[in-house]
Amino acid sequence: MGIVLAVCISSAKGTAKRDVGEAELVARHGLNGDAHAGDWHRQVSLLSLQKIDAFRARGAKVDYGAFGENLVVDGIDFASLPVGTILRCGDVVLEMTQIGKECHSHCTIFRIMGDCIMPREGVFARVIQGGTIKTGDEIHVE
């Protein structure tokens, strides 16, 4: 089990997301109001707090959402789970579809630090069943 620490969205692709504390997830679409929502396999991005903290320990000054992640979760190492894993948070059901991603243009974090964790530690999911997710919610691996 993990705890949701941040729920982040952005209105434009290629920008850091901001923590809004709560969002509606729409089945087969993603987070309502997020630029990456749509009918594809990367509707929601998730990142483990422990991976962010390890990156911060190397000197990075990053806020939640800086890597473009929608959900920051404490207590689950997402990158260690297989594609196809089902995650449940209240009424919301997510299916992991991808681990990591190719960075086509190095982000601001990469330019400053020479590295970015999203390409290897971030995971993506599609929304199977919608609902609301907010900071403090429990998220379970099924």
C-alpha positions as CSV (number, residue, x, y, z in Angstrom):
1,M,0.0,0.0,0.0
2,G,1.1,3.5,-0.7
3,I,-0.1,7.0,0.1
4,V,-0.8,9.7,-2.5
5,L,1.4,12.8,-1.6
6,A,0.6,14.9,-4.7
7,V,-1.9,15.1,-7.5
8,C,-0.3,17.2,-10.3
9,I,-1.6,18.6,-13.6
10,S,-0.4,20.9,-16.4
11,S,-2.3,22.7,-19.1
12,A,0.4,22.3,-21.7
13,K,2.8,19.5,-22.7
14,G,6.5,19.9,-22.0
15,T,6.0,21.9,-18.8
16,A,6.3,21.0,-15.1
17,K,3.0,20.0,-13.5
18,R,1.6,21.8,-10.4
19,D,0.2,20.0,-7.4
20,V,-3.6,20.6,-7.3
21,G,-4.3,18.3,-4.3
22,E,-7.2,16.6,-5.9
23,A,-8.4,15.6,-9.5
24,E,-11.0,13.7,-11.3
25,L,-9.8,10.7,-13.3
26,V,-11.9,9.9,-16.3
27,A,-12.0,6.3,-17.7
28,R,-10.1,5.9,-20.9
29,H,-9.0,9.5,-20.7
30,G,-6.8,10.5,-17.7
31,L,-6.8,13.4,-15.3
32,N,-9.4,16.0,-16.1
33,G,-7.6,19.2,-17.1
34,D,-4.2,17.6,-17.7
35,A,-2.5,18.2,-21.1
36,H,-1.5,14.5,-21.3
37,A,-5.0,13.1,-20.9
38,G,-6.5,11.4,-24.0
39,D,-7.2,8.1,-25.7
40,W,-3.7,6.6,-25.4
41,H,-1.7,4.3,-23.1
42,R,0.0,7.1,-21.1
43,Q,-3.0,8.8,-19.5
44,V,-1.5,9.0,-16.0
45,S,2.1,9.1,-14.9
46,L,3.3,8.0,-11.5
47,L,6.5,8.4,-9.6
48,S,7.6,7.0,-6.2
49,L,8.5,9.5,-3.5
50,Q,11.6,7.4,-2.7
51,K,13.0,8.0,-6.2
52,I,12.4,11.7,-5.9
53,D,14.1,11.9,-2.5
54,A,17.1,10.0,-3.8
55,F,17.4,12.5,-6.7
56,R,17.0,15.4,-4.2
57,A,19.8,13.9,-2.1
58,R,22.1,14.4,-5.2
59,G,21.4,18.2,-4.9
60,A,18.3,18.6,-7.1
61,K,15.8,21.1,-5.9
62,V,12.6,19.7,-7.4
63,D,9.0,20.1,-6.4
64,Y,6.3,17.5,-6.9
65,G,5.3,17.7,-10.6
66,A,8.8,18.8,-11.8
67,F,9.3,15.5,-13.7
68,G,5.9,15.8,-15.3
69,E,4.4,13.2,-13.0
70,N,0.7,13.2,-12.2
71,L,0.8,11.2,-9.0
72,V,3.6,11.1,-6.3
73,V,3.2,8.1,-4.1
74,D,5.0,7.1,-0.9
75,G,5.5,3.4,-0.2
76,I,5.3,1.8,-3.7
77,D,8.3,1.2,-6.0
78,F,6.4,1.5,-9.3
79,A,9.4,0.7,-11.5
80,S,9.7,-2.7,-9.9
81,L,6.2,-3.7,-10.8
82,P,5.4,-5.4,-14.2
83,V,3.4,-3.8,-17.0
84,G,-0.2,-4.9,-16.5
85,T,-0.2,-4.3,-12.7
86,I,-3.5,-3.1,-11.5
87,L,-3.6,-0.2,-9.0
88,R,-6.6,0.8,-7.0
89,C,-7.2,4.1,-5.2
90,G,-10.8,4.3,-3.9
91,D,-13.0,3.9,-6.9
92,V,-10.2,4.6,-9.4
93,V,-8.6,1.6,-11.1
94,L,-5.4,2.1,-13.1
95,E,-3.5,-0.4,-15.3
96,M,0.2,0.1,-15.7
97,T,1.1,0.3,-19.4
98,Q,4.7,1.4,-19.5
99,I,7.8,1.8,-17.4
100,G,10.0,4.7,-18.2
101,K,10.0,6.7,-21.4
102,E,12.4,8.0,-24.0
103,C,13.3,11.7,-23.5
104,H,13.3,13.3,-27.0
105,S,14.5,16.6,-25.7
106,H,16.3,17.0,-22.5
107,C,14.2,18.6,-19.8
108,T,15.2,21.5,-17.6
109,I,16.1,19.0,-14.8
110,F,18.4,17.1,-17.2
111,R,20.1,20.3,-18.3
112,I,20.8,21.3,-14.7
113,M,21.6,17.9,-13.1
114,G,22.8,15.9,-16.2
115,D,20.2,13.3,-15.4
116,C,16.4,12.8,-15.0
117,I,14.7,9.9,-13.3
118,M,11.4,9.9,-15.2
119,P,12.9,7.9,-18.2
120,R,13.7,5.0,-15.9
121,E,11.7,5.4,-12.7
122,G,8.4,6.9,-13.9
123,V,5.5,4.6,-14.9
124,F,2.4,5.2,-17.0
125,A,-1.1,3.9,-16.7
126,R,-4.4,4.0,-18.4
127,V,-7.6,4.7,-16.4
128,I,-9.8,1.6,-16.3
129,Q,-12.4,3.1,-13.9
130,G,-12.6,6.8,-13.1
131,G,-13.2,8.6,-9.8
132,T,-11.5,11.2,-7.7
133,I,-7.9,11.0,-6.2
134,K,-6.7,13.4,-3.6
135,T,-3.6,13.9,-1.4
136,G,-3.7,11.4,1.5
137,D,-5.6,8.6,-0.3
138,E,-4.3,5.1,-0.1
139,I,-3.3,3.3,-3.3
140,H,-3.1,-0.5,-3.4
141,V,-1.4,-2.9,-5.8
142,E,-3.7,-5.7,-6.7
